Amino acid sequence: MTEAEYEAVARPELGALVRALDELELPELEAELASDILTLEFADGARYVVNSHRAARQIWMAAELRAWHFDWLAERGRWIAAKSGDELWATLEGALSRRLKRPVTLPRR
């Protein structure tokens, strides 16, 4: 995948994630996207980070003392972690649900 092809799928994905998080209007969560880094900050100061990693052509996520590296699988139209098979949006929903102790479903585009 070229850098241009990567940017064409990674940048819109991060934008869609921040819009979905904003749409949820969770008072205990602040989501900010700056320079291809999506930072989720909780009321108690804890942070999760989802960011574009151009060199690897991946989206990386760090949460709950774990890290995921998601690759774009065009045939599935999804970002999937090769090691675990986890999908980006589902992984973030799960992490948020555990953190907030209630189900969180991100509105899909």
Backbone as CSV, one residue per row, in Angstrom:
resi,resn,N_x,N_y,N_z,CA_x,CA_y,CA_z,C_x,C_y,C_z
1,MET,0.854,-1.167,0.000,0.000,0.000,0.000,0.906,1.237,0.000
2,THR,0.612,2.168,-0.884,1.389,3.404,-0.929,0.965,4.314,0.219
3,GLU,1.781,5.328,0.478,1.429,6.283,1.538,0.119,6.999,1.207
4,ALA,-0.067,7.349,-0.064,-1.302,8.026,-0.479,-2.514,7.125,-0.274
5,GLU,-2.382,5.846,-0.611,-3.491,4.902,-0.408,-3.794,4.747,1.081
6,TYR,-2.737,4.676,1.875,-2.904,4.566,3.319,-3.634,5.795,3.866
7,GLU,-3.171,6.969,3.499,-3.799,8.210,3.972,-5.270,8.275,3.572
8,ALA,-5.589,7.755,2.389,-6.966,7.803,1.888,-7.921,6.962,2.727
9,VAL,-7.400,5.976,3.458,-8.273,5.164,4.310,-8.076,5.452,5.801
10,ALA,-6.861,5.799,6.216,-6.587,6.013,7.649,-7.172,7.328,8.166
11,ARG,-6.929,8.404,7.458,-7.405,9.711,7.926,-8.934,9.751,8.065
12,PRO,-9.695,9.287,7.068,-11.157,9.284,7.226,-11.617,8.379,8.386
13,GLU,-10.887,7.292,8.639,-11.270,6.380,9.730,-11.149,7.079,11.080
14,LEU,-10.047,7.789,11.291,-9.870,8.514,12.553,-10.928,9.612,12.695
15,GLY,-11.232,10.287,11.598,-12.289,11.308,11.623,-13.641,10.709,11.964
16,ALA,-13.943,9.546,11.401,-15.219,8.877,11.686,-15.289,8.448,13.152
17,LEU,-14.166,7.985,13.686,-14.146,7.589,15.095,-14.428,8.772,16.013
18,VAL,-13.778,9.901,15.786,-13.996,11.056,16.670,-15.431,11.574,16.535
19,ARG,-15.979,11.555,15.324,-17.375,11.983,15.148,-18.327,11.043,15.891
20,ALA,-18.057,9.748,15.824,-18.897,8.767,16.524,-18.813,8.973,18.035
21,LEU,-17.622,9.219,18.537,-17.453,9.462,19.977,-18.155,10.745,20.395
22,ASP,-18.047,11.786,19.591,-18.732,13.045,19.899,-20.237,12.869,19.903
23,GLU,-20.730,12.045,18.989,-22.171,11.801,18.893,-22.724,11.115,20.143
24,LEU,-21.893,10.316,20.804,-22.334,9.630,22.018,-22.581,10.587,23.179
25,GLU,-21.908,11.735,23.152,-22.060,12.744,24.207,-21.879,12.141,25.598
26,LEU,-20.749,11.487,25.810,-20.436,10.903,27.113,-19.774,11.962,27.982
27,PRO,-20.413,12.371,29.087,-19.859,13.450,29.905,-18.521,13.092,30.559
28,GLU,-18.249,11.822,30.759,-17.011,11.410,31.417,-15.864,11.159,30.451
29,LEU,-16.061,11.509,29.169,-15.059,11.245,28.145,-14.891,12.447,27.229
30,GLU,-13.644,12.841,27.014,-13.296,13.899,26.068,-12.498,13.260,24.939
31,ALA,-12.937,13.440,23.707,-12.237,12.891,22.539,-11.726,14.041,21.691
32,GLU,-10.438,13.977,21.355,-9.839,15.036,20.544,-8.936,14.416,19.490
33,LEU,-9.092,14.891,18.251,-8.261,14.438,17.143,-7.358,15.587,16.719
34,ALA,-6.046,15.369,16.812,-5.070,16.374,16.397,-3.866,15.654,15.798
35,SER,-3.454,16.093,14.607,-2.286,15.514,13.939,-2.353,13.992,13.843
36,ASP,-3.497,13.476,13.452,-3.700,12.032,13.282,-3.552,11.238,14.574
37,ILE,-3.742,11.903,15.712,-3.729,11.235,17.015,-5.060,11.513,17.685
38,LEU,-5.818,10.458,17.917,-7.099,10.557,18.608,-6.848,10.225,20.079
39,THR,-7.025,11.210,20.939,-6.812,11.030,22.367,-8.161,10.999,23.061
40,LEU,-8.378,9.962,23.853,-9.598,9.834,24.649,-9.188,10.017,26.103
41,GLU,-9.692,11.054,26.723,-9.339,11.320,28.109,-10.586,11.207,28.976
42,PHE,-10.455,10.432,30.031,-11.562,10.196,30.949,-11.505,11.202,32.093
43,ALA,-12.624,11.373,32.786,-12.733,12.354,33.866,-11.666,12.149,34.940
44,ASP,-11.232,10.922,35.147,-10.227,10.652,36.185,-8.792,10.816,35.682
45,GLY,-8.629,11.266,34.434,-7.305,11.511,33.881,-6.728,10.368,33.059
46,ALA,-7.357,9.205,33.068,-6.885,8.079,32.255,-7.012,8.439,30.777
47,ARG,-6.114,7.880,29.954,-6.124,8.162,28.516,-6.009,6.893,27.699
48,TYR,-6.725,6.883,26.577,-6.565,5.894,25.533,-6.131,6.678,24.299
49,VAL,-5.322,6.050,23.455,-4.832,6.730,22.253,-5.026,5.826,21.045
50,VAL,-5.547,6.416,19.974,-5.668,5.745,18.678,-4.957,6.659,17.683
51,ASN,-3.949,6.134,16.984,-3.206,7.014,16.092,-2.793,6.335,14.795
52,SER,-2.564,7.204,13.833,-2.078,6.772,12.535,-0.576,6.562,12.632
53,HIS,-0.106,5.418,12.156,1.330,5.145,12.108,1.688,4.918,10.643
54,ARG,2.031,6.034,9.990,2.283,6.006,8.541,3.375,5.026,8.136
55,ALA,4.473,5.017,8.872,5.613,4.174,8.482,5.216,2.700,8.394
56,ALA,4.381,2.250,9.317,3.939,0.854,9.331,2.664,0.653,8.515
57,ARG,2.047,1.760,8.084,0.760,1.720,7.369,-0.300,1.032,8.237
58,GLN,-0.330,1.423,9.515,-1.260,0.836,10.470,-1.909,1.933,11.310
59,ILE,-3.005,1.568,11.936,-3.587,2.383,12.999,-3.281,1.651,14.288
60,TRP,-2.703,2.379,15.232,-2.336,1.795,16.519,-3.286,2.282,17.590
61,MET,-3.562,1.418,18.543,-4.413,1.778,19.675,-3.753,1.311,20.957
62,ALA,-3.731,2.191,21.957,-3.214,1.848,23.283,-4.310,2.133,24.299
63,ALA,-4.678,1.099,25.059,-5.726,1.209,26.066,-5.601,0.026,27.015
64,GLU,-5.971,0.245,28.253,-6.011,-0.848,29.233,-4.670,-1.585,29.356
65,LEU,-3.566,-0.846,29.276,-2.234,-1.444,29.353,-1.968,-2.440,28.228
66,ARG,-2.647,-2.274,27.105,-2.478,-3.124,25.927,-2.254,-2.247,24.711
67,ALA,-1.775,-2.873,23.654,-1.601,-2.172,22.386,-2.050,-3.075,21.245
68,TRP,-2.667,-2.478,20.252,-3.110,-3.178,19.051,-2.527,-2.461,17.849
69,HIS,-2.182,-3.209,16.819,-1.723,-2.652,15.550,-2.669,-3.171,14.469
70,PHE,-3.479,-2.276,13.943,-4.510,-2.639,12.973,-4.036,-2.384,11.545
71,ASP,-4.213,-3.384,10.692,-3.911,-3.268,9.262,-5.211,-3.109,8.490
72,TRP,-5.158,-2.339,7.395,-6.323,-2.180,6.534,-6.475,-3.418,5.665
73,LEU,-7.630,-4.062,5.766,-7.951,-5.202,4.906,-9.038,-4.741,3.940
74,ALA,-8.611,-4.359,2.759,-9.527,-3.783,1.772,-10.674,-4.724,1.444
75,GLU,-10.381,-6.038,1.362,-11.436,-6.992,1.007,-12.532,-7.051,2.064
76,ARG,-12.224,-6.691,3.292,-13.225,-6.655,4.374,-13.683,-5.235,4.677
77,GLY,-12.952,-4.243,4.170,-13.301,-2.847,4.436,-13.173,-2.489,5.902
78,ARG,-12.206,-3.112,6.569,-12.045,-2.941,8.018,-10.563,-2.910,8.392
79,TRP,-10.295,-2.317,9.564,-8.970,-2.330,10.175,-8.931,-3.489,11.153
80,ILE,-8.030,-4.446,10.918,-7.966,-5.682,11.697,-6.559,-5.860,12.277
81,ALA,-6.488,-6.242,13.551,-5.202,-6.530,14.193,-4.774,-7.939,13.788
82,ALA,-3.609,-8.048,13.145,-3.140,-9.335,12.628,-2.941,-10.369,13.736
83,LYS,-2.409,-9.962,14.873,-2.118,-10.913,15.950,-3.375,-11.517,16.561
84,SER,-4.409,-10.705,16.721,-5.598,-11.166,17.443,-6.835,-11.341,16.576
85,GLY,-6.859,-10.702,15.405,-8.051,-10.723,14.567,-9.097,-9.715,15.006
86,ASP,-8.751,-8.879,16.008,-9.690,-7.870,16.511,-9.914,-6.779,15.474
87,GLU,-11.133,-6.275,15.421,-11.491,-5.182,14.519,-11.443,-3.878,15.319
88,LEU,-10.975,-2.804,14.697,-10.742,-1.530,15.373,-11.954,-1.014,16.139
89,TRP,-13.083,-0.851,15.490,-14.253,-0.252,16.136,-14.746,-1.145,17.282
90,ALA,-14.806,-2.435,17.055,-15.263,-3.358,18.092,-14.303,-3.359,19.283
91,THR,-13.010,-3.242,19.009,-12.019,-3.205,20.075,-12.187,-1.952,20.908
92,LEU,-12.392,-0.823,20.261,-12.600,0.425,20.995,-13.906,0.374,21.790
93,GLU,-14.962,-0.152,21.192,-16.233,-0.295,21.930,-16.046,-1.148,23.175
94,GLY,-15.336,-2.252,23.044,-15.098,-3.130,24.185,-14.304,-2.443,25.275
95,ALA,-13.247,-1.726,24.895,-12.424,-1.022,25.877,-13.231,0.059,26.592
96,LEU,-14.027,0.806,25.840,-14.868,1.844,26.452,-15.926,1.237,27.369
97,SER,-16.519,0.151,26.939,-17.542,-0.516,27.753,-16.963,-0.992,29.081
98,ARG,-15.780,-1.574,29.022,-15.140,-2.029,30.266,-14.792,-0.846,31.166
99,ARG,-14.260,0.210,30.584,-13.850,1.377,31.357,-15.041,2.083,32.005
100,LEU,-16.126,2.220,31.248,-17.306,2.953,31.724,-18.303,2.054,32.453
101,LYS,-18.011,0.762,32.454,-18.852,-0.237,33.137,-20.305,-0.233,32.654
102,ARG,-20.444,-0.051,31.345,-21.747,-0.148,30.690,-21.513,-0.331,29.195
103,PRO,-22.462,-0.905,28.496,-22.264,-1.119,27.052,-22.128,0.194,26.291
104,VAL,-21.165,0.242,25.401,-20.958,1.401,24.537,-20.962,0.885,23.101
105,THR,-21.824,1.468,22.282,-21.890,1.138,20.871,-21.660,2.417,20.079
106,LEU,-20.613,2.425,19.289,-20.305,3.596,18.471,-21.218,3.635,17.246
107,PRO,-21.824,4.793,16.980,-22.643,4.894,15.771,-21.758,4.737,14.534
108,ARG,-22.130,3.854,13.657,-21.333,3.567,12.443,-21.712,4.557,11.358
109,ARG,-20.761,4.790,10.492,-20.994,5.698,9.369,-21.733,5.018,8.263
